[in-house]
Amino acid sequence: MFQRFLNWRTALAVIAIAIVTGTIFYSQYLADKIAREERLKVETWVEAGNFLLNSPQDIDTRLVSAIITNNDDIPIIRVAEEGQKIMEYINLDTTKIKEDPEYLARKLKQFKSQHDPIEYTDTLIGKKDLYYYGDSKLLQEVKYYPLIQLLIVALFIIITVYAITTRNRSVQNQLWAGMAKETAHQLGTPVTSLQGWIAMLKEDPAQEKLAKELAKDVDRLQLVSDRFSKIGSTPVLEQKELLEQINNMVEYIRRRAPGKIQFVVNSNNATHIPVQISAPLFDWVMENLLKNALDAMGEKGKIAVDIKPTQQQVFIDVTDSGKGISAANIGRVFKPGFTTKKRGWGLGLTLSKRIIEQYHKGQLFVKHSEPGKGTTFRIVLNNAK
């Protein structure tokens, strides 16, 4: 079904390109045809004008006069070949000529670049004049029509792509919200049931240790359910101490990491960094980044969390010494379903980016990565100060 849709899109794109290309070529054909007709019209006008000047008084000149007066759209400048002095001009803005002494010279230069001049030699006196002419308004419109059409088509394509992208993003957001709500709902019933069983186990002194360990796992499930419920709706941001949030999550991951993994948290001498966050969701982002760092390193390595507060923002860099990300995959790490691990759905970084950028109005991106040397993810949050 998707392949068929893709083929239809490709076919429509090819048809659109063919239509635009055909229009451009046809417009160019029309422009060339009009240009040839206008040159012939100017040549006729030149001949008619000189015939009128040199004709005997008893010859009927009505046809010649009509030819001269009918040219009301093609601008022409007559120049004497000797010294290139401007002798005559028609169909030019007389107001600009009076106001701007350089106007005629500029128009003459423009006409010279557009068309070759038409030469006329007066055989009686042996004088040669050059007639330079420009494009009529009709020819200009035909020439510029393809450009205008391309701009309109490009604008239409941009608006269409933007509308489709916005719609797809909206559908995706609704899908995430629906999936998150359903997950939270599905987890709610078994978690509640487990809490009841734990309460019963606690009544038996012999099962107190087991009940305590089970309670930790159920609390963890409750936290997961709470996170999903917050993704399904707009979370409430509260002012929290960032260093405390990060240290708690690093300590949580440290207890579950192999012994040869080194964890370092550098606050750059900062002791108090207040930020507006949803604590459960921010913890989830840090957990995802730290777990990804662990997966990238295996049994040994170093994970460093560098926190740098500024006046307006707080920068959090999570760096690992793992296998790194190839250049081809850096642009795909936040795409839904992308993963290089044998297990997992490839949604952790996608949800993390959504949490930071949509809910916290911050940024999450790959700051740097080099295969074989490691990766740095950067979180940018707004400072609450």
Summary of the structure (lengths in Angstrom):
residues: 385
radius of gyration: 38.9
end to end distance: 52.1
largest distance: 136.7
contacts: 1047
relative contact order: 0.06
helix: 58%
strand: 19%
